[in-house]
Amino acid sequence: MTQNKRTSSRLRHDARERMKMTGEKYTVALKAVMDAGSSNSRAAGREQGEEQAGPADTQRAPDDTRDRS
């Protein structure tokens, strides 16, 4: 017997926000949010304010390689 997982609170929230913006019904908005989240989950995270680590070349140099003038 297969049991379906519950929809996460993040997806429910995003679907409600989409409903307010577009006027779609909840099920349509939820499906659109789920489809968008599965195709590019990293981009969706950045839109919600998750901070991503920068490239390695922009990080601080170790103490022993800095100029000590």
N, CA, C and O atoms as a Tripos MOL2 file, in Angstrom:
@<TRIPOS>MOLECULE
protein
  276   275    69     0     0
PROTEIN
NO_CHARGES

@<TRIPOS>ATOM
      1 N           0.8370   -1.1740    0.0000 N.3       1 MET1
      2 CA          0.0000    0.0000    0.0000 C.3       1 MET1
      3 C           0.8890    1.2470    0.0000 C.2       1 MET1
      4 O           1.8390    1.3290    0.7790 O.2       1 MET1
      5 N           0.5900    2.2020   -0.8580 N.am      2 THR2
      6 CA          1.3890    3.4180   -0.9900 C.3       2 THR2
      7 C           0.7490    4.5480   -0.2170 C.2       2 THR2
      8 O          -0.4560    4.7840   -0.3060 O.2       2 THR2
      9 N           1.5860    5.2510    0.5520 N.am      3 GLN3
     10 CA          1.0890    6.4110    1.2850 C.3       3 GLN3
     11 C           1.7470    7.6610    0.7080 C.2       3 GLN3
     12 O           2.9480    7.6700    0.4380 O.2       3 GLN3
     13 N           0.9640    8.7000    0.5230 N.am      4 ASN4
     14 CA          1.5020    9.9570    0.0180 C.3       4 ASN4
     15 C           2.0510   10.7800    1.1650 C.2       4 ASN4
     16 O           1.4900   10.7870    2.2600 O.2       4 ASN4
     17 N           3.1560   11.4750    0.9100 N.am      5 LYS5
     18 CA          3.7260   12.3690    1.9100 C.3       5 LYS5
     19 C           2.9000   13.6380    1.9660 C.2       5 LYS5
     20 O           2.2610   14.0230    0.9870 O.2       5 LYS5
     21 N           2.9180   14.2840    3.1210 N.am      6 ARG6
     22 CA          2.2210   15.5550    3.2430 C.3       6 ARG6
     23 C           2.9870   16.6400    2.5070 C.2       6 ARG6
     24 O           4.2070   16.5620    2.3600 O.2       6 ARG6
     25 N           2.2680   17.6470    2.0480 N.am      7 THR7
     26 CA          2.8960   18.7850    1.3960 C.3       7 THR7
     27 C           3.6190   19.6040    2.4570 C.2       7 THR7
     28 O           3.0520   19.8970    3.5090 O.2       7 THR7
     29 N           4.8610   19.9710    2.1870 N.am      8 SER8
     30 CA          5.6400   20.7190    3.1670 C.3       8 SER8
     31 C           5.0300   22.1000    3.3980 C.2       8 SER8
     32 O           4.3260   22.6350    2.5420 O.2       8 SER8
     33 N           5.3110   22.6570    4.5560 N.am      9 SER9
     34 CA          4.7700   23.9750    4.8850 C.3       9 SER9
     35 C           5.3390   25.0460    3.9570 C.2       9 SER9
     36 O           4.6600   26.0290    3.6600 O.2       9 SER9
     37 N           6.5720   24.8670    3.4980 N.am     10 ARG10
     38 CA          7.1670   25.8200    2.5720 C.3      10 ARG10
     39 C           6.3970   25.8280    1.2590 C.2      10 ARG10
     40 O           6.1020   26.8930    0.7180 O.2      10 ARG10
     41 N           6.0670   24.6400    0.7410 N.am     11 LEU11
     42 CA          5.3220   24.5660   -0.5140 C.3      11 LEU11
     43 C           3.9150   25.1320   -0.3590 C.2      11 LEU11
     44 O           3.4190   25.8300   -1.2440 O.2      11 LEU11
     45 N           3.2710   24.8270    0.7740 N.am     12 ARG12
     46 CA          1.9290   25.3750    1.0040 C.3      12 ARG12
     47 C           1.9670   26.8980    1.0550 C.2      12 ARG12
     48 O           1.1120   27.5690    0.4760 O.2      12 ARG12
     49 N           2.9600   27.4350    1.7490 N.am     13 HIS13
     50 CA          3.1100   28.8850    1.8600 C.3      13 HIS13
     51 C           3.3470   29.5110    0.4880 C.2      13 HIS13
     52 O           2.7090   30.5010    0.1310 O.2      13 HIS13
     53 N           4.2660   28.9290   -0.2750 N.am     14 ASP14
     54 CA          4.5650   29.4490   -1.6050 C.3      14 ASP14
     55 C           3.3410   29.3850   -2.5190 C.2      14 ASP14
     56 O           3.1110   30.2930   -3.3180 O.2      14 ASP14
     57 N           2.5660   28.3240   -2.4010 N.am     15 ALA15
     58 CA          1.3620   28.2010   -3.2190 C.3      15 ALA15
     59 C           0.3440   29.2780   -2.8480 C.2      15 ALA15
     60 O          -0.2980   29.8570   -3.7250 O.2      15 ALA15
     61 N           0.1950   29.5460   -1.5530 N.am     16 ARG16
     62 CA         -0.7440   30.6010   -1.1270 C.3      16 ARG16
     63 C          -0.2910   31.9770   -1.6140 C.2      16 ARG16
     64 O          -1.1120   32.7930   -2.0320 O.2      16 ARG16
     65 N           1.0210   32.2300   -1.5590 N.am     17 GLU17
     66 CA          1.5450   33.5050   -2.0570 C.3      17 GLU17
     67 C           1.2970   33.6300   -3.5560 C.2      17 GLU17
     68 O           0.9260   34.6980   -4.0440 O.2      17 GLU17
     69 N           1.5040   32.5380   -4.2800 N.am     18 ARG18
     70 CA          1.2600   32.5490   -5.7240 C.3      18 ARG18
     71 C          -0.2180   32.7910   -6.0180 C.2      18 ARG18
     72 O          -0.5570   33.5070   -6.9600 O.2      18 ARG18
     73 N          -1.0940   32.1960   -5.2130 N.am     19 MET19
     74 CA         -2.5380   32.4180   -5.3880 C.3      19 MET19
     75 C          -2.8730   33.8990   -5.2690 C.2      19 MET19
     76 O          -3.6470   34.4310   -6.0640 O.2      19 MET19
     77 N          -2.2890   34.5620   -4.2740 N.am     20 LYS20
     78 CA         -2.5560   35.9870   -4.0570 C.3      20 LYS20
     79 C          -2.0800   36.8190   -5.2440 C.2      20 LYS20
     80 O          -2.7450   37.7710   -5.6530 O.2      20 LYS20
     81 N          -0.9140   36.4480   -5.7950 N.am     21 MET21
     82 CA         -0.3370   37.2320   -6.8780 C.3      21 MET21
     83 C          -1.0230   36.9830   -8.2150 C.2      21 MET21
     84 O          -1.2200   37.9200   -8.9890 O.2      21 MET21
     85 N          -1.3890   35.7390   -8.5000 N.am     22 THR22
     86 CA         -1.8940   35.4000   -9.8290 C.3      22 THR22
     87 C          -3.4010   35.1840   -9.8930 C.2      22 THR22
     88 O          -3.9870   35.2420  -10.9740 O.2      22 THR22
     89 N          -4.0330   34.9370   -8.7520 N.am     23 GLY23
     90 CA         -5.4630   34.6640   -8.7590 C.3      23 GLY23
     91 C          -5.7990   33.2290   -9.1170 C.2      23 GLY23
     92 O          -6.9650   32.9000   -9.3380 O.2      23 GLY23
     93 N          -4.7800   32.3660   -9.1780 N.am     24 GLU24
     94 CA         -5.0120   30.9580   -9.4990 C.3      24 GLU24
     95 C          -5.6860   30.2540   -8.3320 C.2      24 GLU24
     96 O          -5.6920   30.7520   -7.2060 O.2      24 GLU24
     97 N          -6.2540   29.0900   -8.6190 N.am     25 LYS25
     98 CA         -6.7740   28.2440   -7.5560 C.3      25 LYS25
     99 C          -5.6020   27.5930   -6.8380 C.2      25 LYS25
    100 O          -4.5040   27.4980   -7.3860 O.2      25 LYS25
    101 N          -5.8420   27.1390   -5.5970 N.am     26 TYR26
    102 CA         -4.7740   26.5820   -4.7630 C.3      26 TYR26
    103 C          -4.0860   25.3970   -5.4220 C.2      26 TYR26
    104 O          -2.8570   25.3230   -5.4330 O.2      26 TYR26
    105 N          -4.8660   24.4650   -5.9750 N.am     27 THR27
    106 CA         -4.2560   23.2600   -6.5420 C.3      27 THR27
    107 C          -3.3900   23.5840   -7.7570 C.2      27 THR27
    108 O          -2.3550   22.9520   -7.9690 O.2      27 THR27
    109 N          -3.8110   24.5710   -8.5570 N.am     28 VAL28
    110 CA         -3.0290   24.9790   -9.7230 C.3      28 VAL28
    111 C          -1.7330   25.6500   -9.2600 C.2      28 VAL28
    112 O          -0.6550   25.3750   -9.7870 O.2      28 VAL28
    113 N          -1.8560   26.5300   -8.2700 N.am     29 ALA29
    114 CA         -0.6790   27.2240   -7.7500 C.3      29 ALA29
    115 C           0.2880   26.2440   -7.0960 C.2      29 ALA29
    116 O           1.5000   26.3660   -7.2700 O.2      29 ALA29
    117 N          -0.2330   25.2760   -6.3480 N.am     30 LEU30
    118 CA          0.6120   24.2830   -5.6860 C.3      30 LEU30
    119 C           1.3700   23.4510   -6.7160 C.2      30 LEU30
    120 O           2.5630   23.1950   -6.5540 O.2      30 LEU30
    121 N           0.6800   23.0300   -7.7710 N.am     31 LYS31
    122 CA          1.3510   22.2410   -8.8040 C.3      31 LYS31
    123 C           2.4440   23.0530   -9.4840 C.2      31 LYS31
    124 O           3.5240   22.5290   -9.7570 O.2      31 LYS31
    125 N           2.1780   24.3160   -9.7580 N.am     32 ALA32
    126 CA          3.1860   25.1720  -10.3920 C.3      32 ALA32
    127 C           4.3950   25.3570   -9.4880 C.2      32 ALA32
    128 O           5.5310   25.3340   -9.9610 O.2      32 ALA32
    129 N           4.1630   25.5410   -8.1920 N.am     33 VAL33
    130 CA          5.2590   25.7010   -7.2320 C.3      33 VAL33
    131 C           6.0660   24.4120   -7.1410 C.2      33 VAL33
    132 O           7.2960   24.4460   -7.1030 O.2      33 VAL33
    133 N           5.3770   23.2850   -7.1050 N.am     34 MET34
    134 CA          6.0740   22.0030   -7.0130 C.3      34 MET34
    135 C           6.8860   21.7300   -8.2760 C.2      34 MET34
    136 O           8.0130   21.2400   -8.1920 O.2      34 MET34
    137 N           6.3280   22.0410   -9.4410 N.am     35 ASP35
    138 CA          7.0470   21.8400  -10.6970 C.3      35 ASP35
    139 C           8.2720   22.7480  -10.7750 C.2      35 ASP35
    140 O           9.3380   22.3180  -11.2160 O.2      35 ASP35
    141 N           8.1230   23.9860  -10.3520 N.am     36 ALA36
    142 CA          9.2450   24.9250  -10.3810 C.3      36 ALA36
    143 C          10.3160   24.5090   -9.3820 C.2      36 ALA36
    144 O          11.5080   24.6530   -9.6570 O.2      36 ALA36
    145 N           9.9090   23.9970   -8.2310 N.am     37 GLY37
    146 CA         10.8630   23.5870   -7.2080 C.3      37 GLY37
    147 C          11.6490   22.3660   -7.5970 C.2      37 GLY37
    148 O          12.8280   22.2640   -7.2590 O.2      37 GLY37
    149 N          11.0350   21.4340   -8.2970 N.am     38 SER38
    150 CA         11.7350   20.2150   -8.6750 C.3      38 SER38
    151 C          12.7000   20.4510   -9.8260 C.2      38 SER38
    152 O          13.7050   19.7500   -9.9410 O.2      38 SER38
    153 N          12.4100   21.4300  -10.6820 N.am     39 SER39
    154 CA         13.2860   21.6600  -11.8310 C.3      39 SER39
    155 C          14.5220   22.4620  -11.4750 C.2      39 SER39
    156 O          15.5830   22.2530  -12.0640 O.2      39 SER39
    157 N          14.4050   23.3830  -10.5130 N.am     40 ASN40
    158 CA         15.5690   24.1900  -10.1250 C.3      40 ASN40
    159 C          15.5050   24.5340   -8.6440 C.2      40 ASN40
    160 O          15.2300   25.6790   -8.2870 O.2      40 ASN40
    161 N          15.7480   23.5850   -7.8040 N.am     41 SER41
    162 CA         15.6150   23.7810   -6.3690 C.3      41 SER41
    163 C          16.6280   24.7670   -5.8110 C.2      41 SER41
    164 O          16.3130   25.4640   -4.8470 O.2      41 SER41
    165 N          17.8250   24.8600   -6.3690 N.am     42 ARG42
    166 CA         18.8270   25.8070   -5.8720 C.3      42 ARG42
    167 C          18.3990   27.2300   -6.1680 C.2      42 ARG42
    168 O          18.5600   28.1020   -5.3140 O.2      42 ARG42
    169 N          17.8610   27.4940   -7.3430 N.am     43 ALA43
    170 CA         17.4240   28.8350   -7.6900 C.3      43 ALA43
    171 C          16.2490   29.2460   -6.8110 C.2      43 ALA43
    172 O          16.1730   30.3980   -6.3840 O.2      43 ALA43
    173 N          15.3490   28.3370   -6.5410 N.am     44 ALA44
    174 CA         14.2220   28.6370   -5.6790 C.3      44 ALA44
    175 C          14.7000   29.0010   -4.2820 C.2      44 ALA44
    176 O          14.1410   29.9010   -3.6550 O.2      44 ALA44
    177 N          15.6980   28.3330   -3.7970 N.am     45 GLY45
    178 CA         16.2460   28.6450   -2.4850 C.3      45 GLY45
    179 C          16.8460   30.0220   -2.4290 C.2      45 GLY45
    180 O          16.6970   30.7150   -1.4230 O.2      45 GLY45
    181 N          17.5230   30.4460   -3.4830 N.am     46 ARG46
    182 CA         18.1170   31.7720   -3.5080 C.3      46 ARG46
    183 C          17.0510   32.8420   -3.5070 C.2      46 ARG46
    184 O          17.2570   33.9000   -2.9140 O.2      46 ARG46
    185 N          15.9180   32.6110   -4.1470 N.am     47 GLU47
    186 CA         14.8480   33.5950   -4.1660 C.3      47 GLU47
    187 C          14.2430   33.7870   -2.7790 C.2      47 GLU47
    188 O          13.7090   34.8560   -2.4820 O.2      47 GLU47
    189 N          14.3180   32.7890   -1.9460 N.am     48 GLN48
    190 CA         13.7440   32.8790   -0.6140 C.3      48 GLN48
    191 C          14.7320   33.3820    0.4160 C.2      48 GLN48
    192 O          14.4290   33.3730    1.6090 O.2      48 GLN48
    193 N          15.9090   33.8230   -0.0130 N.am     49 GLY49
    194 CA         16.8390   34.4490    0.9010 C.3      49 GLY49
    195 C          17.9150   33.5500    1.4570 C.2      49 GLY49
    196 O          18.6480   33.9710    2.3520 O.2      49 GLY49
    197 N          18.0430   32.3430    0.9760 N.am     50 GLU50
    198 CA         19.1260   31.4960    1.4470 C.3      50 GLU50
    199 C          20.4260   32.0660    0.9300 C.2      50 GLU50
    200 O          20.5310   32.4150   -0.2460 O.2      50 GLU50
    201 N          21.4250   32.1640    1.8050 N.am     51 GLU51
    202 CA         22.7110   32.6760    1.3770 C.3      51 GLU51
    203 C          23.5600   31.5340    0.8550 C.2      51 GLU51
    204 O          23.6910   30.4910    1.4960 O.2      51 GLU51
    205 N          24.1300   31.7470   -0.3090 N.am     52 GLN52
    206 CA         24.9910   30.7590   -0.9170 C.3      52 GLN52
    207 C          26.4420   31.1490   -0.6740 C.2      52 GLN52
    208 O          26.7620   32.3350   -0.6080 O.2      52 GLN52
    209 N          27.3120   30.1730   -0.5420 N.am     53 ALA53
    210 CA         28.7300   30.4390   -0.3730 C.3      53 ALA53
    211 C          29.2850   31.0030   -1.6780 C.2      53 ALA53
    212 O          28.9210   30.5530   -2.7650 O.2      53 ALA53
    213 N          30.1610   31.9820   -1.5590 N.am     54 GLY54
    214 CA         30.7500   32.5970   -2.7390 C.3      54 GLY54
    215 C          31.8200   31.7010   -3.3380 C.2      54 GLY54
    216 O          32.1890   30.6880   -2.7430 O.2      54 GLY54
    217 N          32.3200   32.0670   -4.5110 N.am     55 PRO55
    218 CA         33.3900   31.2920   -5.1260 C.3      55 PRO55
    219 C          34.6370   31.2880   -4.2450 C.2      55 PRO55
    220 O          34.8530   32.2070   -3.4560 O.2      55 PRO55
    221 N          35.4420   30.2600   -4.3850 N.am     56 ALA56
    222 CA         36.6160   30.0970   -3.5300 C.3      56 ALA56
    223 C          37.6180   31.2360   -3.7090 C.2      56 ALA56
    224 O          38.3140   31.5890   -2.7570 O.2      56 ALA56
    225 N          37.7080   31.8200   -4.9130 N.am     57 ASP57
    226 CA         38.7090   32.8550   -5.1400 C.3      57 ASP57
    227 C          38.3500   34.1890   -4.4950 C.2      57 ASP57
    228 O          39.2060   35.0710   -4.4250 O.2      57 ASP57
    229 N          37.1220   34.3700   -4.0230 N.am     58 THR58
    230 CA         36.7440   35.6230   -3.3700 C.3      58 THR58
    231 C          36.8100   35.5230   -1.8560 C.2      58 THR58
    232 O          36.5490   36.5110   -1.1680 O.2      58 THR58
    233 N          37.1440   34.3790   -1.3270 N.am     59 GLN59
    234 CA         37.2240   34.2240    0.1180 C.3      59 GLN59
    235 C          38.5410   34.7650    0.6270 C.2      59 GLN59
    236 O          39.4990   34.9170   -0.1310 O.2      59 GLN59
    237 N          38.5840   35.0610    1.9420 N.am     60 ARG60
    238 CA         39.7880   35.6140    2.5460 C.3      60 ARG60
    239 C          40.9680   34.6710    2.4280 C.2      60 ARG60
    240 O          40.8320   33.4500    2.5030 O.2      60 ARG60
    241 N          42.1180   35.2690    2.2430 N.am     61 ALA61
    242 CA         43.3490   34.4800    2.1950 C.3      61 ALA61
    243 C          43.7430   34.0740    3.6160 C.2      61 ALA61
    244 O          43.3880   34.7710    4.5670 O.2      61 ALA61
    245 N          44.4590   32.9770    3.7800 N.am     62 PRO62
    246 CA         44.9320   32.5870    5.1040 C.3      62 PRO62
    247 C          45.8440   33.6620    5.6960 C.2      62 PRO62
    248 O          46.4360   34.4480    4.9550 O.2      62 PRO62
    249 N          45.9590   33.7010    7.0150 N.am     63 ASP63
    250 CA         46.7390   34.7330    7.7110 C.3      63 ASP63
    251 C          48.1900   34.7960    7.2470 C.2      63 ASP63
    252 O          48.7550   35.8880    7.1780 O.2      63 ASP63
    253 N          48.7990   33.6830    6.9330 N.am     64 ASP64
    254 CA         50.2060   33.6840    6.5960 C.3      64 ASP64
    255 C          50.5160   34.2510    5.2150 C.2      64 ASP64
    256 O          51.6840   34.4950    4.9120 O.2      64 ASP64
    257 N          49.4940   34.4720    4.3520 N.am     65 THR65
    258 CA         49.7560   35.0040    3.0210 C.3      65 THR65
    259 C          49.3710   36.4540    2.8830 C.2      65 THR65
    260 O          49.6020   37.0420    1.8260 O.2      65 THR65
    261 N          48.7820   37.0700    3.9230 N.am     66 ARG66
    262 CA         48.3840   38.4840    3.8410 C.3      66 ARG66
    263 C          49.5940   39.4020    4.0020 C.2      66 ARG66
    264 O          50.5870   39.0390    4.6310 O.2      66 ARG66
    265 N          49.4900   40.5870    3.4270 N.am     67 ASP67
    266 CA         50.5400   41.5870    3.5390 C.3      67 ASP67
    267 C          50.5330   42.1550    4.9520 C.2      67 ASP67
    268 O          49.4740   42.5420    5.4460 O.2      67 ASP67
    269 N          51.6560   42.2140    5.5990 N.am     68 ARG68
    270 CA         51.7370   42.6780    6.9960 C.3      68 ARG68
    271 C          52.4160   44.0280    7.0920 C.2      68 ARG68
    272 O          53.2110   44.2240    8.0110 O.2      68 ARG68
    273 N          52.1570   44.9570    6.2150 N.am     69 SER69
    274 CA         52.7900   46.2750    6.2270 C.3      69 SER69
    275 C          52.3060   47.1450    7.3430 C.2      69 SER69
    276 O          52.7530   48.2840    7.4760 O.2      69 SER69
@<TRIPOS>BOND
     1     1     2 1
     2     2     3 1
     3     3     4 2
     4     3     5 am
     5     5     6 1
     6     6     7 1
     7     7     8 2
     8     7     9 am
     9     9    10 1
    10    10    11 1
    11    11    12 2
    12    11    13 am
    13    13    14 1
    14    14    15 1
    15    15    16 2
    16    15    17 am
    17    17    18 1
    18    18    19 1
    19    19    20 2
    20    19    21 am
    21    21    22 1
    22    22    23 1
    23    23    24 2
    24    23    25 am
    25    25    26 1
    26    26    27 1
    27    27    28 2
    28    27    29 am
    29    29    30 1
    30    30    31 1
    31    31    32 2
    32    31    33 am
    33    33    34 1
    34    34    35 1
    35    35    36 2
    36    35    37 am
    37    37    38 1
    38    38    39 1
    39    39    40 2
    40    39    41 am
    41    41    42 1
    42    42    43 1
    43    43    44 2
    44    43    45 am
    45    45    46 1
    46    46    47 1
    47    47    48 2
    48    47    49 am
    49    49    50 1
    50    50    51 1
    51    51    52 2
    52    51    53 am
    53    53    54 1
    54    54    55 1
    55    55    56 2
    56    55    57 am
    57    57    58 1
    58    58    59 1
    59    59    60 2
    60    59    61 am
    61    61    62 1
    62    62    63 1
    63    63    64 2
    64    63    65 am
    65    65    66 1
    66    66    67 1
    67    67    68 2
    68    67    69 am
    69    69    70 1
    70    70    71 1
    71    71    72 2
    72    71    73 am
    73    73    74 1
    74    74    75 1
    75    75    76 2
    76    75    77 am
    77    77    78 1
    78    78    79 1
    79    79    80 2
    80    79    81 am
    81    81    82 1
    82    82    83 1
    83    83    84 2
    84    83    85 am
    85    85    86 1
    86    86    87 1
    87    87    88 2
    88    87    89 am
    89    89    90 1
    90    90    91 1
    91    91    92 2
    92    91    93 am
    93    93    94 1
    94    94    95 1
    95    95    96 2
    96    95    97 am
    97    97    98 1
    98    98    99 1
    99    99   100 2
   100    99   101 am
   101   101   102 1
   102   102   103 1
   103   103   104 2
   104   103   105 am
   105   105   106 1
   106   106   107 1
   107   107   108 2
   108   107   109 am
   109   109   110 1
   110   110   111 1
   111   111   112 2
   112   111   113 am
   113   113   114 1
   114   114   115 1
   115   115   116 2
   116   115   117 am
   117   117   118 1
   118   118   119 1
   119   119   120 2
   120   119   121 am
   121   121   122 1
   122   122   123 1
   123   123   124 2
   124   123   125 am
   125   125   126 1
   126   126   127 1
   127   127   128 2
   128   127   129 am
   129   129   130 1
   130   130   131 1
   131   131   132 2
   132   131   133 am
   133   133   134 1
   134   134   135 1
   135   135   136 2
   136   135   137 am
   137   137   138 1
   138   138   139 1
   139   139   140 2
   140   139   141 am
   141   141   142 1
   142   142   143 1
   143   143   144 2
   144   143   145 am
   145   145   146 1
   146   146   147 1
   147   147   148 2
   148   147   149 am
   149   149   150 1
   150   150   151 1
   151   151   152 2
   152   151   153 am
   153   153   154 1
   154   154   155 1
   155   155   156 2
   156   155   157 am
   157   157   158 1
   158   158   159 1
   159   159   160 2
   160   159   161 am
   161   161   162 1
   162   162   163 1
   163   163   164 2
   164   163   165 am
   165   165   166 1
   166   166   167 1
   167   167   168 2
   168   167   169 am
   169   169   170 1
   170   170   171 1
   171   171   172 2
   172   171   173 am
   173   173   174 1
   174   174   175 1
   175   175   176 2
   176   175   177 am
   177   177   178 1
   178   178   179 1
   179   179   180 2
   180   179   181 am
   181   181   182 1
   182   182   183 1
   183   183   184 2
   184   183   185 am
   185   185   186 1
   186   186   187 1
   187   187   188 2
   188   187   189 am
   189   189   190 1
   190   190   191 1
   191   191   192 2
   192   191   193 am
   193   193   194 1
   194   194   195 1
   195   195   196 2
   196   195   197 am
   197   197   198 1
   198   198   199 1
   199   199   200 2
   200   199   201 am
   201   201   202 1
   202   202   203 1
   203   203   204 2
   204   203   205 am
   205   205   206 1
   206   206   207 1
   207   207   208 2
   208   207   209 am
   209   209   210 1
   210   210   211 1
   211   211   212 2
   212   211   213 am
   213   213   214 1
   214   214   215 1
   215   215   216 2
   216   215   217 am
   217   217   218 1
   218   218   219 1
   219   219   220 2
   220   219   221 am
   221   221   222 1
   222   222   223 1
   223   223   224 2
   224   223   225 am
   225   225   226 1
   226   226   227 1
   227   227   228 2
   228   227   229 am
   229   229   230 1
   230   230   231 1
   231   231   232 2
   232   231   233 am
   233   233   234 1
   234   234   235 1
   235   235   236 2
   236   235   237 am
   237   237   238 1
   238   238   239 1
   239   239   240 2
   240   239   241 am
   241   241   242 1
   242   242   243 1
   243   243   244 2
   244   243   245 am
   245   245   246 1
   246   246   247 1
   247   247   248 2
   248   247   249 am
   249   249   250 1
   250   250   251 1
   251   251   252 2
   252   251   253 am
   253   253   254 1
   254   254   255 1
   255   255   256 2
   256   255   257 am
   257   257   258 1
   258   258   259 1
   259   259   260 2
   260   259   261 am
   261   261   262 1
   262   262   263 1
   263   263   264 2
   264   263   265 am
   265   265   266 1
   266   266   267 1
   267   267   268 2
   268   267   269 am
   269   269   270 1
   270   270   271 1
   271   271   272 2
   272   271   273 am
   273   273   274 1
   274   274   275 1
   275   275   276 2
@<TRIPOS>SUBSTRUCTURE
     1 MET1         2 RESIDUE 1 A MET
     2 THR2         6 RESIDUE 1 A THR
     3 GLN3        10 RESIDUE 1 A GLN
     4 ASN4        14 RESIDUE 1 A ASN
     5 LYS5        18 RESIDUE 1 A LYS
     6 ARG6        22 RESIDUE 1 A ARG
     7 THR7        26 RESIDUE 1 A THR
     8 SER8        30 RESIDUE 1 A SER
     9 SER9        34 RESIDUE 1 A SER
    10 ARG10       38 RESIDUE 1 A ARG
    11 LEU11       42 RESIDUE 1 A LEU
    12 ARG12       46 RESIDUE 1 A ARG
    13 HIS13       50 RESIDUE 1 A HIS
    14 ASP14       54 RESIDUE 1 A ASP
    15 ALA15       58 RESIDUE 1 A ALA
    16 ARG16       62 RESIDUE 1 A ARG
    17 GLU17       66 RESIDUE 1 A GLU
    18 ARG18       70 RESIDUE 1 A ARG
    19 MET19       74 RESIDUE 1 A MET
    20 LYS20       78 RESIDUE 1 A LYS
    21 MET21       82 RESIDUE 1 A MET
    22 THR22       86 RESIDUE 1 A THR
    23 GLY23       90 RESIDUE 1 A GLY
    24 GLU24       94 RESIDUE 1 A GLU
    25 LYS25       98 RESIDUE 1 A LYS
    26 TYR26      102 RESIDUE 1 A TYR
    27 THR27      106 RESIDUE 1 A THR
    28 VAL28      110 RESIDUE 1 A VAL
    29 ALA29      114 RESIDUE 1 A ALA
    30 LEU30      118 RESIDUE 1 A LEU
    31 LYS31      122 RESIDUE 1 A LYS
    32 ALA32      126 RESIDUE 1 A ALA
    33 VAL33      130 RESIDUE 1 A VAL
    34 MET34      134 RESIDUE 1 A MET
    35 ASP35      138 RESIDUE 1 A ASP
    36 ALA36      142 RESIDUE 1 A ALA
    37 GLY37      146 RESIDUE 1 A GLY
    38 SER38      150 RESIDUE 1 A SER
    39 SER39      154 RESIDUE 1 A SER
    40 ASN40      158 RESIDUE 1 A ASN
    41 SER41      162 RESIDUE 1 A SER
    42 ARG42      166 RESIDUE 1 A ARG
    43 ALA43      170 RESIDUE 1 A ALA
    44 ALA44      174 RESIDUE 1 A ALA
    45 GLY45      178 RESIDUE 1 A GLY
    46 ARG46      182 RESIDUE 1 A ARG
    47 GLU47      186 RESIDUE 1 A GLU
    48 GLN48      190 RESIDUE 1 A GLN
    49 GLY49      194 RESIDUE 1 A GLY
    50 GLU50      198 RESIDUE 1 A GLU
    51 GLU51      202 RESIDUE 1 A GLU
    52 GLN52      206 RESIDUE 1 A GLN
    53 ALA53      210 RESIDUE 1 A ALA
    54 GLY54      214 RESIDUE 1 A GLY
    55 PRO55      218 RESIDUE 1 A PRO
    56 ALA56      222 RESIDUE 1 A ALA
    57 ASP57      226 RESIDUE 1 A ASP
    58 THR58      230 RESIDUE 1 A THR
    59 GLN59      234 RESIDUE 1 A GLN
    60 ARG60      238 RESIDUE 1 A ARG
    61 ALA61      242 RESIDUE 1 A ALA
    62 PRO62      246 RESIDUE 1 A PRO
    63 ASP63      250 RESIDUE 1 A ASP
    64 ASP64      254 RESIDUE 1 A ASP
    65 THR65      258 RESIDUE 1 A THR
    66 ARG66      262 RESIDUE 1 A ARG
    67 ASP67      266 RESIDUE 1 A ASP
    68 ARG68      270 RESIDUE 1 A ARG
    69 SER69      274 RESIDUE 1 A SER
